[in-house]
Amino acid sequence: GLVKITSEESVAAGTRRIVALTGPAALRYVREQEARLHDLSTLLKAPAIELPRRIQSLQEEIKSLKKQLAQRRTESAGTSVEELLASATDVGGVRIIAREIAGATPDELREQIDQLRRKSTSVAAILAVTADGKVQLIAGLSRDLVERGLHAGNWVKAVAAVMGGSGGGKPDMAQAGGKDPSKLLEALALGVAEIRKQLQAAKSP
């Protein structure tokens, strides 16, 4: 009769377990799976063979909409990319931005930094948001600064330490958390000073 393998897993070194249904139980399982597939096809308005492509398309659409929403939220709060660049500190042609973005999420801060890096050829940005008595920090560097030896992970770690926090990450993008929001302004000021120091110590472009 019908045999349907439903799962397999490792139970010990060199040993795997196979779980299967047989006979009427296997037939019921197959029919249930077919019913679920039919429900998904109806819900997504696509034949079963097109479901993977349809789901991928929806995921890409959701990702795009999230980016648009993040941009509109930050712009409505008066922190557009253009406004951030206009308020940046210029050090030898490098735009340094250290700001708190009220009401933003860490993902929105990352998107904001990505937009800054697309708008400006040489930029160092560290953005913060306070929520539930804690501070989240996202730091990002444009590619040219990374090539000069600067490191976003080291930068955000130094800033977070002022607030009793820690963090780190990649040379171009990093994240950290702070425990004392009352020291946020002090930490951001140190962030500007710290990136100045890194620029002075970095190799010339």
ABEGO torsion letter per residue (X at the ends): XBBBBABBBBABBGBBBBBBBBEAAAAAAAAAAAAAAAAAAAAAGBBAAAAAAAAAAAAAAAAAAAAAAAAAAAAAAGBBAAAAAAABBBBGGBBBBBBBBBGBBAAAAAAAAAAAAAABABBBBBBBBBBGGBBBBBBBBBAAAAAAGBBAAAAAAAAAAAAGBBEEEBAABBBBBBABAAAAAAAAAAAAAAAAAAAAABBBX
